[in-house]
Amino acid sequence: MTPPGEELGAHWRKARPRPAGRHLDSAACSRQSHRVLEATAHHARHEAELGGYVAEATADDLLQQGRSVLGGLAGMAAADVAFVESAQAALVALLSGWRLPAGSRVACLPGEFAPNVAQLRAAGLRPEPLPVDGLGRADLDRVERLLATDPPRVVHLTHVASHRGLVQPAREVAALCRAAGVPLVLDAAQSLGHVDVDLGADVVYGTSRKWLAGPRGVGVLMARPQVAAQLVPVLPEPEGVPPMRAFESGEAHVAGRIGLVVAVGEHLAAGPHHVRMRLAGLGRATRELLGGVSGWQVVEPTDEPTATTTLHPPDGVDVVATRARLLTEHGIVVSAFGPERAPGEMTGPVLRISPHLDATVEDLEALAAAL
């Protein structure tokens, strides 16, 4: 199968430094473009020339434009957006500002990302399982019953998990939560720039370094006014400044924020719909090429609309050693991790493959041959 959008893939490839090998690990960290790298470095030079805070002030209009564009991806406004350092930093900022009563119930997927569960518990909250079907996708009928009969204080939904490329029905969950008056928090770390996130969630948070292909050390927290009004920062912003700005660190990687703004511009220029179509096509091609190869088994449905594919190993095969062999012997970059990442759902280690727009069928065929 030839994935759609070959012209887009070629453009994405040309806009980036030539990789040292075959990069199939965008769910961990994507490759930045020349323009993103140059914009980040340009601002860092400005900091050296002008002073860090003076340089930041000169970039204020660009940063505000970035807040507007990022907010737009989630159906929100610039005032709803705060730059943070990572997706985890966004969740910490949200929970520390929300100050929900100790013991408040938060419904989340059984396969929730373990660090998210740890942060919920550290905030004194009580994670409880959201009903799912046999695939681990939210069961909408049972979710509706839960919200009607025993509603949690908050629903936290990881849109696309890091341990497998399954898309949750976030739009439908958002509608159910809205009808029940229960806030929905959407972890979009693996979905921002990958699948549509303008779905009606009350809070959306994510990171720069994955599918948006921006710098590391930058993330984003977005909250609609009805939630933002409930957040209490340590130090509120002056009157006239959007309240969410209080959750932005003054000791920040501003050059990285600039890089993220440029990366989001490139995402929009490519056309988010076209990006999603090609990524879904790459995911399908990956599953068709790798399913059953040397006993490796694909976890996701073949036509799942993501670029992330996870593989269960054959009996006796060490996924960490396989990942190391692929890198050292073949120059192929993928991820490997164990069930501690999502202990409520994973039964064993997996190998994760996550090509971005610039990947080719030849890259995937090389991986199949190496496995």
HUJOTA-V788566 format. One record per backbone hydrogen bond with DSSP energy under -1.0 kcal/mol. NH is the residue of the N-H (numbers start at 1). CO is the residue of the C=O. Records with the same first field share a line. If there is no record, write none. Layout:
NH=CO + CO
//
This chain:
9=5
10=6
11=7
12=8
13=9
14=10
15=11
16=13
22=331
24=333
26=354
28=25
29=25
30=209
34=15
37=33
38=34
39=35
40=36
41=37
42=38
43=39
44=40
45=41
46=42
47=43
48=44
49=45
50=46
51=47
55=51
56=52
57=53
58=54
59=55
60=57
63=59
64=60
65=61
66=62
67=63
68=64
69=65
70=66
71=67
72=68
73=69
74=71
75=72
76=71
80=77
81=78
82=221
84=219
90=86
91=87
92=88
93=89
94=90
95=91
96=92
97=93
98=94
99=95
103=124
104=101
106=126
107=154
108=128
112=109
114=341
117=113
118=114
119=115
120=116
121=117
122=118
123=119
124=121
125=120
126=104
128=106
130=108
133=137
136=133
139=131
143=139
144=140
145=141
146=142
147=143
148=144
149=145
150=146
153=105
154=105
155=183
156=107
157=185
159=187
166=164
168=159
170=168
173=169
174=170
175=171
176=172
177=173
178=174
179=175
180=176
182=177
185=155
186=203
187=157
188=205
192=188
194=191
195=191
199=197
202=184
203=184
204=222
205=186
206=220
208=218
213=210
214=208
219=84
220=206
221=82
222=204
223=80
224=202
227=224
228=224
229=225
230=227
231=228
232=97
241=238
245=242
246=243
247=244
248=245
252=250
254=252
257=253
258=254
259=255
260=256
261=257
262=258
263=259
264=260
265=261
266=262
267=263
268=264
269=265
270=266
271=267
275=271
276=272
277=273
278=274
279=275
280=276
281=277
282=278
283=279
284=280
285=281
286=282
287=283
288=284
289=285
290=286
291=287
292=296
293=290
295=292
296=293
297=312
299=310
304=301
306=304
309=353
311=351
312=297
317=314
322=318
323=319
324=320
325=321
326=322
327=323
328=324
329=325
330=326
331=327
332=326
333=22
335=352
337=350
341=338
345=342
346=342
350=337
351=311
352=335
353=309
354=24
359=356
364=360
365=361
366=362
367=363
368=364
369=365
370=366
371=367
//
